[in-house]
């Protein structure tokens, strides 16, 4: 099993430091497995009427947030895989709002979105755990910034924690 140590600030775009800082020390694939169950537990505990709730007019529904988590996890995992397989690759960026507009997450049942996210995460945990030794330090570019393979599972974990906090603060208010 490959261990991906916490990346240092030179291994990712500065923007992602806010996500990585949220992730506790430890083996990152275990963290990814454990935190998903915690977030899914929160989502499953919410009443159905919260699935389409917007805490502000220009904000996503909770379904769209989960769709965003699915999309970004896939994108970050793809970046990790592409760089792991081809050192020094250059990958495009992602406009999260455009991706949200192109998604049908708002029209899907939360239970289906959660099931999809569980499958994506479990697949990614296996992918990261089974990567060859030494691949974590390979580098490539995404959105014009340099990243190492090892930075992506930490970004995925931190991104989820970021959104978990937003869900608690903005979508669970008053419950």
N, C-alpha and C positions, 0 to 999 in steps of 0.2 A: 504494500500500500504506500502510495506516494504521500509525503507530508509536505504541505505548503505552509512555510513559515509566514508570519505577518510581513507583508511587503513594506519596504521603506518608501519614503515620499518620492524618491526618484523613479519608482517603478510604475507610476500611473499619473494621469492628469491630476493637477492640484485639486480640482473640484471634488474628486472622489475621496479625498482624505476625510471629509465629514462623514462618509458612510463607514469607511474602514475603522475610524475611531470608535464607532458604536459597538463594534464586535469584540466580545471578550476574548482574552487569550485562550489558546487551546487548539486542538486538532480541528481544522476548519470543516472537514467533511462531517464530523460529528456535530459540530455547531449547525451546519446547514440542515442536517436531519432533525435535530432537536427543535430548532426554532421554527421550522415549518409547522410542526405539530402544534406549537403554542399559538401561532398566528391563525392557523386553521380553526383551532378551538375558539378563538375570539370571534372569527367570522361566522362560525356555525351557531354561536350563542345569540347572534343578533336577530331581532324580529324581521320578518320578511319585508315589512314596509321600509326598513332602512336600506335595502338593496338598491333602491332607486332614489334615495335621499341625496340632495345636494346641500351642503352647508352654506353655500353661496352660489349665486346665479351662474357664475363662470367656472365653477368647479365640477369635477367629475363625480358621477355616482359611485357608490361603493362597488358596484359590478364593474364599472370602468377602471377603478383602481386595481381590482384583482386582474382584469384583463391586461392592464399595464404591467403588473408584476410578472405575469406570464410572458408577455412580449419582451420585457427587458431581461428577464432571466434567460430566455432563449438567445437573445442577442449577445449578452455577455458570455454565455457558454459557447456560442459560435465563435466569438472573438478568441476565446481561450483555445478552442480546438484548432482554429485556423493558424494561430501563432504557434501552437504546439507542433503542428504538422509542417509548417513552412516558416522558419525563422525569418524575420524582417519583412513580413507581409504588411501591406497597407490596406486597411479596411475602411469602409464608409462610416459616416455618422448615423445618428438616429434622431429624427424629430419626433419626440414623444407625443406632441399634440396631433401631428399628421397621422401617426400610427393609430392614435386613439380614434380619430375620425374615420379611419379605414377599418376599424375593428367593429365587430358586432357584439362586443361584450355587454353593452347596455341592454341588449335584447335577449340575452341568455340567462338561464336560471343560475343563481349563485351556486347551487349544488354541482352543476356541470362545470362551472369555472373552477371551483375548488378541486374537483376530481382531475381536471386537466392540469392544474398547477401541481398537484401531488405527483402526477406522472412525470411532469417536466423536472421537478426537483429530484425525485428519486433517480431518474436517468442521469441527471447532472452529478449527483453524489457519486454514482458508480463511475461516471466518466472521469471525474477529478481523482477519485481514489485509485483508478487503474492506469493513470498516465505514467509513462516511463520515468524513472529516476532522472533528475537533472533537467527535465523539460520545463520546470517552473521558472527558470531564469531566462528562457528564450524571450526575445522581444519582437514586437511589431508595433505598427501604428494603427490607431483607430481614431476617427474624427480629427486626424492631424496630430495626435499626441502619442507619445511612446508609452507602452504598457508591457509588463511581463505577464506570462501565463499565470503565475502564482497570485497576481493581484486580483484576478477576476472572481474566484470564489469568495474572497474577502469583500469585494464590491457587492456581489450578489447578496451576501449575508447582511451587510450594512444597509443596502437599499431596502431590503425587507424590513429591517428594524426601524428605519426612517419612516416607512409607510405604516408600520404597526403603531408607532407613536402618533402619527397623524390620524389614523383610524380611531384610536382611543380618544384623542383630543377633539376631533372635528365631527366624527360620525357617531360616536357613542355619547356625545353630550346630551344630558337630560335623561339618559336611560338608567 
